Amino acid sequence: VSEAASKVDRMIEERSIDIKTYFQIMTNPLFQTANYVLQKCIEGLTLVMDEENFRTKFNRLDGLKVILDAMVKLRRITDLNFLALTFIAKLYKGAHGKKIPQSAEIINQVCRAMINHKCIQTIQSLGCLAIYRCTRLVPITDQRLAEDGFAAVIKALGTRFAVIEESEEAALIRHAFLALASISYWYPGNKDALLKLGAIELIEERILENDSDEGLFRAGVKALACLCATHPGHKEQILQVGLIKIVVDSMDKFAKIAEVQRAGCLFFARMAQNHSLSKARIAADGGTDQVIRAMSQHKGVRPVEEAGILYFAMACENPATRRKVAGLKVVLKAMQTLKGNEGDGIHCQGCLAISSFGFHCTTPEERASLAQEAVPIVSIVIRSGVAQLQAIGLLALRNLVQDNSEAKALPQKVREDVCTNVRIALKDFRKDVEVQRQGKTILKLFD
């Protein structure tokens, strides 16, 4: 054991990339319970992880099994579990994580480490980070494991550690929020199980306690957006605890940070989707105005504009939202800014928003006012050459202009451009049933 320890120390000092030797030592029966030797091997592997082809060699040698076996054999040793969780979290970091197959046993062992070391803040923080990075690219298909992971993260988020640096506490909370987001996003089983764990109240509590940390807030809002998409009960809990107003106020506080604005807009969009109470509350608590401010202040920032437009596509069934003329103007402005393929995402969501605006107009006058500004922009989108965009654009035109008299109220040049662009779409997509149906209906209205 002493000789093996000395050998590993030399390899670390030399930054050796001899992965095979590390694993030969770790799998040798003489050293499988040698705490110091196993710790130093994991430390050495972590140091050289960024070397070229590390992950390829690691997979070939079945390295994940070796690391997890060490965690099982020395499950009570805090330092070894700390190093192993650090290794796993780094292994799945960024795009490199795609090269490592996800294993159900990883989540299982991470959860066990968090349970066995429930009073150790660093273990809890690394465990949450490891769960997030392991699950963000590949879903957990085992319902029991997903529930175990969710419960472990909730436990970590709710624990008050006796002695902890403020920065370490913020890191733990941020990692927990991200883990909750990834697990709930992919969650395969009965969503009621997640609802009963009380995630919403904990998220609200932690956001309010750390209201000056924009990174933490952004992660929390991401978790809320994923949770409210899994179960309508989460939306009801969010409304009950007043999180809409909290998010609005925080977006206002971090108004210059585009990532925060995008996260807030996406959260409002997910809340508004198929939920009338949320649509009304967002409008009443200033959420719609905040989305308009975000899109205006971050004009040309695609992620913010796409998230804002998505909100209007989901929310403008609500009369209070639809009456926000400024909302329509920022949508149209964003659609005008981008041309060609780079704007496909914004144009698609924008046409959905405009279509919803038009469909839910209560009077011909309201619809006519909308059509004057929107029809010329939607007409250009129809020329994109993308079947999905053309179908959505044609639907938007159909909802903006519902009879011949409304079409005749538009300028002649606009009517001619619409007819020209619709004919191009009909020619380009002769076999697309939806494009043909909508296109021919619009030609009857405009010709």
N, C-alpha and C positions, 0 to 999 in steps of 0.2 A: 504493500500500500504506500509506503514511504517513497519507494522508487517511482511508482506511478505518479504520485503527487508531484515529485520533483520534475518528472518528464513533462507533465502538463504545464507546470509553472514555466518551464523553458519554452514550450510551444507558444504560450501566451506572450512571453517576453519578445519572442521572435515574430509574433503575429503570423504564426503558421496557418496555412490554408489546407493542411492535411486533414480533411474532414474524416477520412476513413480511419485514421489512427485514433481520433477522438472517440469515434463510435466503437472501435475495437476495445478500447479501455472501458467505456461505459457498459458494454455488453459482456465483458469478462466476469464470470461468476465470482471471482475474488473481490471485485470492486463494486458490485451492484448495490451494496449497502454502505459503501465507503462515502460518507457525506462530503468530506472535503474534496475528494477526487471528482465526484459527480458534479459538485458545484463549480469547480474550476473548469471542467470540460464544457459545461453549459456557458460559462462566462467566456471561454475562448471561442466557442462557436458564435456567440452573439457578436463578438468583436469583428469577426471576418465575414459576417452575413452579407455585407454589401459588395463583397468580391464577386467578380464575374463568374457566372455559372454555378454559384453556390447553391441556389435552389434546385437546379437540375441534379447536381450530385446528391443533395440532401434527399430528394425524392427517390433517387435510384437506390440509396442505402436504407430506405424506409426510416428516415431519421425521426419522423414525428412519433413513431411508435417507441423509439428509444427514449425520447424526452418524456413522453407520457408514462412509460414504465418507471422512470426515475421518480416522477411525482407520486406514483402509487406506492412504491416501496418506501419512500421517505416522506409520506404525506404529512407527518407531524413536524417536519423540519421547516421552520418559517423561511430561513435564508434560501434554501433550495427552491421552495415554491415561489419565492419572490423572483429568483433568477429565471426559473422556468416560465413564469408568466410574462416577464420582460421579453424573453426570447420569443414566445408565441405572439405577443402583441407586435413585436418588430417584424416577425416573419410574414405576417399578413398585412403589413403596412403598404398602402398605396397600390399601384398597378402590379407590383411584384407579387402581391398576395394571390393574384389570379393563377400563379404558377404552382400553388400549393393546394392539393385537393383538400376540401373540407371533410372532416371526420366527425361523426356524432360523438366519438369518444373525447374529442377536444373539449366540447361544451360540457360534457359530463365531468371531466377532470377539473376544468376551470371552476365549475360550480362547487365541486367537492373541496377544492382549495379555499374557496371563499367561505364555505361552511366551517371547515376545520380551523380557519384563522380569522374568525368573524370579528375579532377585536383589533385586528391589524389593519390600519387605514390603507397602507400602501398595497397590501394584498387585495383589498376591496377595489381600490382604484384601478390597479392593473388588471384585475379580473373583469371589471366592466369594460375596460378598453379592449381586452382580448376578445370578449364576447362580441363587441361592436365590430371589430375588424374581421372576425371570423364569419360573421353573419351578414355583413352589409352587401357582399357580392353574391353569396350563395345562400338560398333559404334553408332553414331548418325544417326538414320534412317529418321529424318525429315530434308529435304533439307533446309528449311527456317532457322531452328535453327542452322544448320551447318554454313550457310552463315553469320548469325548474330554473332555466336561465332568467326568465322574467322575474320570478320570485326572489332569486339571489340578488338581482340588481335592485329591486324594490327594497330589500332588506338593507343593502349597502347604502342606498339613498336615504333611508330613514334612520340610520344609526348616528348617534351623536358621539363622536370620539372625544375622549378626555383631553388629550394633548395633540394639537394638530395646527400646523402653520396655515394661515389664511389661504395662501396660494395652493397648498396641497388639498385643502378642502374644496376649493373651486375646481381643481382638476378632477377630483373624485366625482363631484356633482355633474360636471360637464361630460365625463366618460359615462356616467350612469344614464344621463339623458340620451346620449347617442346610442347606447345599447338598447334602451327602451324603444327608440325609434326604429332600429333595424329589426329587432325581434317582432315588434307589432306589425311592421310593414309586411314581413314575410309570413306572419303567424299562420300555421296550417289548420288549427283546430277550432274548438268552440270558443268564440270570442267572449262569452259570458265569464269564462275563467279569468280572463285579464281584467274584466270590469270590476270583479270583486276584490282585487288586490289593492285598490285605492291609490292608483298611480297619479290621478289628476290632482288630488289634494296635496300630495307630496311635491309635485312639480310646482304648483302654485306657491307653496310655502317656501321652497328653495329659491324660486325666482325673486320673490319679494325680499328675502334675506340678502340677496346678492344683486340688488337692482342697479349697481354701477358696473357690472361685468357684462360687456356686450357679447363676448364669446359664449358665456354661460347662458345668457338669454336666448341667443340664436339656437343653441343646442336644445334648450327647453322647448322653444316654439316648434322646432323640427319634430321633437317627440310628440308634442300635442297634435301636430298635423297628422302624423302617422297613426296615433291612437284614435283620433276622431274619425279616421277613414275605416277603422276596423269594426266599430260598433256605434250605433246611434246613441247608446247609453252614455258613451264618453262625451258626446256633444252636449247632452243634457247636464252632465256633471260640470262641464266647462262653463256652461251658462249659469249654473247655480252658484259657483264660487266666484263669479265675476271676472273670469280671465280675459274676456274680450276687452274690457276697459284697461286692464293691466297691460295687455299687448299693445293697445293703441297708445297708451302713455309712454311705454318703453320705446316704441317706434319713433315717437316724437322726440324723445331724449337722444336717441342714436340716429337722428335724421340724416346725417352725412355719411353713414356707413351703409353702402349698397347691399352688403350681404344680409344685414339685419332687415332692411326694407323688403328684400326678396322673401326672406323667411316669414315675415309678418303677412305679406300678401298671399303667399301660398297657404298659410294657416287659415286665413279668412276664406280663401277659395274652397278648401276642404270642409270647413265648417258650413259654408253656404250650400254645398252640394246636396241636393235633395233634402233640405231641412229648412222649412219655412221659418221656424222660430229663430234659428241662427241668422238667417238673412235679415230679419227684422231687428234683432239685437245689434248686429254689426252696424247697420245703418244708424240705429238710435244712439249707439255709444261712440259714434264718430269714426268707425272703421272705414266706411266708404270714403270719407274726406281724407283719411290718412293714406289710403291707397292712391288717391288722386295726387296728393302731395308727393308721395314717393315716386310716382311715375314722372311728375313734372320736374322734381329736383334731380332725378337720375335719368334724364332724357338721353336716349341713345345707349343706355346700359341694358343690353338684351335680357339678362336674367330677371331684372326688376320689371321690365316692360312685359315680358311673357307672363310672369306671376300676376301682375296687376290685371292684365287682360283676361287671364284665366278667372280671376275673381269676378270680373264683370260678366263673363260668360255664364258663371254659376249663379250670380246674385241678382241680375236685373229683372227677374220675375217679381221682385219686391218693388212696389210703387215708389217708395222713398229712395231707393237706389236708382231707379230708372229716371227719376226727376233730376238727378245730378247731371246737368248738361255738361259740366266740366269733365265728368267721367267719360262720356262719349268722345269729347274732344281729345283727351289724352290717348284714348284707344286709336282714334283715327290718325293722330299725329305719329304714333309709334308705327302704324302700318305704312304711312307715307315715307318714313325715314329709310326703310330697308327695301331693296329691290333684288330680284333674282332669288336663287336658292337660299341665300343666307337669311332671308326673311320668311321662309316657309312656316316656321313654328309660330311666329308672331302673326302672320297673315291668317293662318288656320284658326288660332284662338280668337283673333280679332273678328273674323267672319262669324264665328260662333257667338261672340258677344253681340255683334250688330244684329245677327239673326234673332237673338233672344230679345234685344231691345225692341226690334220691329214687331215680333210676334206678340209681345205683351203690351204694346201700345193700346190704350183704351179708346182713343178717338182718331179719326182720319187726319185731323189737324196735327196731332202729336206725331203721327207716323210721317206725314208730309214734311214736317220740319226736319225730322231725322233723315229722311230720304235725300233731301237737298244736299246734305253734306256727305252722306255715306255712300250713295249709289256710285258716284264717279270713282271712288277708291276701290270699292268691291268689284267694279267693272274691270279695273286693271288687274286685280288678283285673278280673275277668271282666265286671263291670258297666260297664266303661269306655265301651262303644259303639264301640271301635276293633277292627276285624276281626282285625288282626295280633295285638294284645294278647290278645284273647279266645282265639285259637287257641293261643298260647303258654301262656296261663294254664290252659286246659283240658288241655294236654299235661302241665303241671306237676302238676295234680291227679291225672291218670292215673298219673304216676310216683310220687306220694306215697301213693296209696291203690290197691292192686292187687287186692283182693278184698272181698267183702261183710263179712267178719269185721273187716277193718281199718277199713272205713267205720263199722261199728257201735261200734267202740271210741271214736269221736269223740263229743263232747257232742251231744245231740239238737238244740240250737239251731244249732250249726255245720252239722249235716247239713241242716237245714231251709233255712238261708241258702244253702248250696251249691246245693240243688235249685232254689230260687227264682231265683238268679242264672244258673244254667245254662239254665233255661227262657227267661229274658229273652234270653240270647245266641242260643238256637235260634230264637226269634221274630224277633230283629233281623236275623239273617243266614241266612235260609232257603236262599239260593243258594250259600253258602260250604260247599263239600264237607267241608273239614277241620273246621270248627266243628260241623257237623252230626254227623259221625262221632264225634269226641271227646265232644261233648256228650251224645249218646245213650248212649254207653258209660258215662259217669260217672253218668247218671241210673239206669241199671240197678244200679250199685254202691251208690248212696246212697238210692234210694227204698225 
